[in-house]
Amino acid sequence: MSTLDSFRLDNTRALITGASRGIGRAVAVAFAQAGARLALSARSAQALKATAEQVAALGTPAVLVPGDLAIPEEPGWVVDEAARLLGGLDLVVHNAGILPSQPDGAPLLTPLQQLPQQAWDEVVAINLNATAALCRHAHPHLAASDAGNLVLMSSVAGVIGTPMMEAYAVSKAAQVSLARSLAVGWARQGIRVNALCPGWTRTDMTAFAHTNGPLSDWLLAHVPLGRWAEPAEVAAAALFLASPAAGYLTGHALLLDGGVSVPDGGLAGIPKPPSPFTPA
Ligand SMILES: NC(=O)c1ccc[n+]([C@@H]2O[C@H](COP(=O)([O-])OP(=O)(O)OC[C@H]3O[C@@H](n4cnc5c(N)ncnc54)[C@H](OP(=O)(O)O)[C@@H]3O)[C@@H](O)[C@H]2O)c1
């Protein structure tokens, strides 16, 4: 196999959660371009329609396995149904995730001491509990594959200190920890497990920031590369982790963050505008 060919996913049976938009949709498109056979998941089939159409246009009709991962029975159903429809599973990219939200759905960025318990519980239910359930149910399918592979979409927020987003950061740190533990536990069954940790990426989840000029400018002042990541850039990294090109990589947390996690001690001299947040 040539090095370039090792980035392909021909005939790989892959489940992608959170595939209706944003990073998940970009991952679906990248994997379809690489030749994978796809099962796409989000809360509704209707929400998955646009991704399914893009993927079908690439010559790879996908099967749809809608399910609300907040409901404890659904992760198991989504995984088993994807495996049933694809005839097995080689690869799972668990990408669905949420920020804490206000009753109207807007993101709730607030210090832990002001975060309602209910908002914490909602984040943990999706980002952590559903992740664990999904991994548990994926295990027999991945173990039955010749090259089982699991990618957890974590975040740089799980690696650096992230005030105002503690629930999210804890849940994302837990995904890194889970990826490392499963990588070691499942290695002799031929299953690779890695976490992908993007920084600020231009999606619906971050629309509150990338559509707000002063807030965006302030956030980007802390990103050495000085710009938002695009979903396709995250998808390219997911493709690497998912493909035989990363065949010797397991238990890794790949930071794709424009340098956010690299401390510069102020020596880079990047000017920082005043914070729009009031310290609690
Ligand atoms: N954007 C960033 O800056 C960034 C940075 C680091 C990490 N991440 C992580 O990357 C992943 C994708 O983020 P994104 O920015 O693409 O977010 P997004 O645009 O808000 O998309 C979130 C996806 O998760 C699905 N989802 C949400 N709640 C769900 C539930 N209860 N059951 C099933 N699916 C559910 C959504 O599907 P429906 O709403 O259609 O059901 C959607 O497909 C997340 O895990 C996020 O934490 C994002």
The ligand as a Gaussian input file, in Angstrom:
#p B3LYP/6-31G(d) Opt

LIG

0 1
 N      -16.966000      23.750000      17.360000
 C      -15.902000      23.763000      18.168000
 O      -15.232000      24.799000      18.351000
 C      -15.455000      22.490000      18.838000
 C      -14.181000      22.487000      19.433000
 C      -13.734000      21.341000      20.072000
 C      -14.539000      20.214000      20.097000
 N      -15.774000      20.238000      19.515000
 C      -16.577000      19.027000      19.610000
 O      -16.869000      18.562000      18.311000
 C      -18.124000      17.893000      18.316000
 C      -19.003000      18.480000      17.222000
 O      -19.147000      19.867000      17.492000
 P      -19.796000      20.891000      16.443000
 O      -19.132000      22.175000      16.696000
 O      -19.845000      20.320000      15.087000
 O      -21.271000      20.974000      17.083000
 P      -22.700000      21.257000      16.440000
 O      -22.571000      21.993000      15.164000
 O      -23.496000      21.862000      17.541000
 O      -23.219000      19.774000      16.147000
 C      -23.458000      18.919000      17.224000
 C      -23.881000      17.567000      16.702000
 O      -24.200000      16.744000      17.837000
 C      -25.515000      16.219000      17.665000
 N      -26.206000      16.089000      18.936000
 C      -26.383000      17.045000      19.880000
 N      -27.126000      16.568000      20.885000
 C      -27.420000      15.282000      20.571000
 C      -28.178000      14.265000      21.204000
 N      -28.826000      14.464000      22.378000
 N      -28.284000      13.059000      20.607000
 C      -27.675000      12.835000      19.413000
 N      -26.946000      13.750000      18.752000
 C      -26.826000      14.976000      19.327000
 C      -26.212000      17.231000      16.786000
 O      -27.281000      16.615000      16.098000
 P      -28.796000      17.163000      16.088000
 O      -28.831000      18.470000      16.822000
 O      -29.135000      17.293000      14.634000
 O      -29.549000      16.081000      16.778000
 C      -25.106000      17.644000      15.832000
 O      -25.003000      16.725000      14.775000
 C      -18.702000      18.057000      19.728000
 O      -18.452000      16.905000      20.488000
 C      -17.928000      19.234000      20.277000
 O      -17.832000      19.196000      21.677000
 C      -16.253000      21.361000      18.885000

